[in-house]
Amino acid sequence: MRRPPARTLPALAMALLAPLALSGCGLLGGEEADLQVYSARHYDLEEAFEEFTAETGLTVEFLYGDDAELLERLKAEGEDTPADLFMTVDAGMLWNAGEQGVLEPVESPVLEEAVPQDLRDPDGEWYGLAMRARTVVYDPDAVDPADLDAEDTYAGLGDPRWKGRICMRDETASYTQSLVASLIDLHGRERAQEIVESWVANDVQIMSNDVELLEAIDAGGCEVGISNHYYLARLLDEDPDFGVELYWASQDGAGTHVNISGAGVVAGSPSSAEAQQLLEWLATDGQSAFVDGNHELPVNPAVEPEPLVAGFGSFSRMPVDASAYGSLNAEAVEVLDAAGYR
């Protein structure tokens, strides 16, 4: 059921594809796998997909790249793409892929039961497979969690009490942009602008990645920040005495901001039935194998988080609005730029 040999692509399309060509795992030679996945998820996937192959007999190969680059590649390849599944790490990008017409609807009672409504496309074009909570982290020797605003923790970091004590992720990160997009959706652009400006007024230190941010808190370079929960879990897994703790944001208000990693079947895939089978497996029998290695949260409410993450405690999450994260992304970038967040 593999795709027939690709026709010659136009020169422009080939130029777009070239930068990612060396990122593939077996796509460019050797025996072709049953399923080809274009993935912006740069975590250890082999164990989960080896389990899928062992259970189903279907082999899986990957092409890795930046989510925006992979989306452009899919558009350039069109009906000649070898991809069967597009996997990315941001709800806004999943929404954008649907808007760009590169995904096809999947009707699946299995997926509808396994994936909560706000974590999947209403038309079935994509499904969330793992959740990542973007919440507050802090130095327990320097911060009393009672001083954090339990109603609106993100906005509360703009309080002058935190001046010179905050570190956050850089403005180019999709995590930052989706968080600000969610604030625009929740509060309106004017209030979101005020929140970001209050962070800047507090002399926020900007970090290039979440690990650097967490290590800065541990080293005393700052005292409080915002990070994806699983980065802290990774560091605690390596060193249980790592000196940073997690605070579930906005539990007396809108809830903790959550984003998703998810996937959709590529439009025109001749292996769409097998691609759907893989999606269903990842959301059910394969949930733990897919999320536990990276300490993410399962989307399937019937699946328990792995023990270290479960140790963070339960929390109320902000509903995910992928269309808002995607459609408001440009506004979020404008808000960050106007506030001098850099």
N, C-alpha and C positions, 0 to 999 in steps of 0.2 A: 504493500500500500504506500510505497514511497513515491515522492514527487518525480515526474519525468525529468530528464536532463534539462537544465536551464538553457534558455535561449540567450544569445549574446545581448548583454546590457549596454545601454548607451554610455558614451564616454563620461558624461556627468555623473551617472550613477556609479560607474567604476571608481571615479575619483572620491566619491563619498564613502565607498566601501573599503578603500585601501587602508585607511588608518587602523581599522579593526581587524584586518585579515590575520595578523599574527596572534590575536588573542584567543583564537578558537582552540577547542580540544577535539581534534580529530575531524573537524568539518571539511578540511581541505584535502584529505587523502585517506586511503585505507577504506575498509568496509564501512558503508554508511549505516548509522544507527537507525532504529525504528522511529525515534523522536529526536528532533533538534530543538533545543531551547536557547533563545537569546536571553541572557540573564545579566541584569545589573546588580544582582545579589552576590556580592563578593565574599561569601562566607563558605565554610567547608560544607559542601553539599553532597560529597561523594557517598558518605555512609547511608544517608536517606535514600538516595537514588539507587544504590546497590541493593537495598532492601526491596525497592519497587521492582527492580529487574528480577531479583530472586523470586518474588511472589508472582509476577506476571509473565516473565520471559521477554519483556519489552526492554530494549536497550535505549539509553539516553545519552546524548552528547550536548555540549554547551559551547556557545560563543559568548564570552564575557566582554562587557564594555560599559561605558557611562550610559545611563538610561536615555538621555536625550540623543546621544549618538546612535544607540541601537534603534530608537524610534525613527530617526532619519534614515537609517539603513533599511528598515522595513519598508518605508515609503518609497525609497529609491528602487528596491528590488521588486516591489509590486507583486504581481502574480508569479514571478519567478523565484521568490524567496524560498530558501530551504527550511525556514523556521516553521515550527508547529506551535510553539508556545512562547509568549513574551512575558518575562518575569522582571518586575521592578520593585523598588523599595520605598515608594512614595504614593500616597493615595491620589495626589494631584496629577502625577505622571500617568497613573492608570486611567484616570478620567480623560486626560489629554489623548492617550492612545485610542480610547474609544471615540473621541471627537474626531481624530484624524482618520478613522475608518480602517485601521489596520487589524481590528479584532472582530470576531464574529460571535453572535449570541449563542449561548449554551443553555439549553433547557435541562435542568437536572434537579429532581426532587432531593437527591442526596446532598448536593451543594446547598440547596435552599434550606435544608434542615441543619446542616453543619455550620453554615456561615451566617452570622447575624445580619439582619437586613441592611444596617447602615455600613456594613463592611463588604458589600457586594454591589455591583451595578444593577439598577432596577431592571435593565433589559438583559442581564446575564452575560454581558461582554467581558467582565472581569470579576474575580473573586479574591478577597483578602485571604491570606494563608497564615500570617503571623502578625502579631501586634507588638509595637514598641512604644512604651510610655515615655514621653519627654517631660521630665519632672525635676523637682528641685533636689540638689545634693548639697551637703554641707559638712563642715568640720565640727564634730561634736564637742571638741575642746574649746571652740571659739563661739559657737552659735547655740543658743537655746531655741529648740524648735517651736516653743511657745511664742517666740517673737515673730515667727513667720505668719503671714496673713492666711488664715485657713479658708477664707471666703474667696479671695482672688489672689492667689499666691504669686502669679506672674506679674500682675500689676503692683503687688505689694513690694516687689524688689525695687521699685522706684521710690520707696520711702527714704528720706534722707538718712535714716539710721544705718542704711547699707552702703553709704558713700565710701568708696575706696575698698570695698570688701567683696565685690561681685566679679565673677568671670563668666563669660558666655561664648558661644560658638560664633564663628565669622558669618558675615552677611551673605556669602555666596553659597552656604550650605543649604541644601533642600530642607533639612530639619528646621533651620532658623526661619526660612521663608514660609514653610507650612505652618509653623507656630504663629507667626505674625498674621498670616492669612486667616487662621482660626480666630485670632483676636479681632480682626476686622469684621469677620462674620458674626462674632459674638457681641461686639460692642459698637460697631460702626467705625468708619475710617478715622474720624476725628479723635475719638477716644483711644483707638489703637495708636495713633500718632503720638498722643500725649504719653501713653505708656512707654513706647520706645524712647521718646525724648527723655523721660524720667530715668531710664536705665543709663542713657548716655550722660545725663547730668550727674549721675552717681559714679562717674569715672570708671565705667565698666571696662574690664580687661578682655580683649577679644582673643580667643584661642583658635588655632587652625583645626583642631579636632577634639573630640570628647575625651580621649585618653589624656591628652595634654592638659585639658581642663581639670580632670579628676586628680591627676598627679600634682597639679599646682595647688589644689586644695589640700591634699595630703602633706605637701611640703610647706604649707603656710603662706604660699604666695597670694592666695585669696581665701575667702571663708565660705562662700556660698555661690552656687551656679545652677545652670540648667543643663541636663544631660539625658540621653537615652538610658533607660534603666539597665540595659544589658551590658553597656560598657562598664558600669560599676560592678555588675555581677561577674564579668570576666576577671576583673582585677581582684575581687574578693575570692574568686575561685583559685587564683594563683597565690594570694596572700590573705588569709582570713583576718590578719591584723591590719589590713589597709585602713587608714584612718579617715574614711569618708562614709557618711551615712545618707540614706535616702528619705525624702519627705514627700508623701503623696500630695501633690498640689491641689488646691481649690476644692477640698473635700466638703466644705460647707457652702460651696457655690456650684459652678458649672461642671466641676470634675477635672481630672487630670487629662491634659492633651495627649491623644494617642494617634499614631500614624500606623500604616500597615505596609507590609510586604505582600505582594499578590501577583496574580498572573491571569492571562487570558489566552484563549485559542486564537492563533493568527488566522485572519480571513483567507479563505481559499486553501487551507491546509488539507491535503488528501488524507491525512492521518488524524482528522479532527476527532473521530471516535476514540482513538487511542490517547490523544491529547486530553480529551475530557476525562478519560479513565485515570490519567495521571493527576489531573486536578482533583478529582473525587478522592483519590487515595491520599493525596497530601492534606486534604481537609478532614480526613477520618482516620483510617488505620495508620497513616504515615505522619499524623500531626506531631506526635512526640519526637519522632526521628528528625523531622524537618526543623522544629523550633528549639529543641532542648540543647543542641550543640552550641547554639549562639545565645542561650539564655533568654530567648524571646518568649512572648506570651502566646499561647494557642488562641486562635480565633474561635475554635469549636468549644462551646461552653461545657461540653461533656468531657473534655480532656483537661487534666490537672497540669498546672505549671510544674517544671522540674523543681526539686527541693530548695535549691538556693534562692530562686526567684520567689517561690512560695513563702520563703522566710521573710520577704519584704512585707508580707501582709496583703490582704485584699484591699481594693480601692474602687471608688466610683470614677468612671471615665467620662470624659466629654464625648458626646456622639460624634462620629466621624462624618464629615460632609465633604466627600471627595470632589464634588463639583465646585464647592467653595474654595477648597485648597487649590484646585487647578485654575479656576476662572479668576481668582483674586491674587494669584501669584505675582502678576505684574504690579498690582497695587501694593503688595507687601514689599516688593523690591523698592518701589518709590518711597514708601513710608520709611524704610531703613535708610535709604539714601538721604531723604530730606532731614532725618534726625541726626545725620552725621555719625551713624552707627558703622564704624569701620576701625 
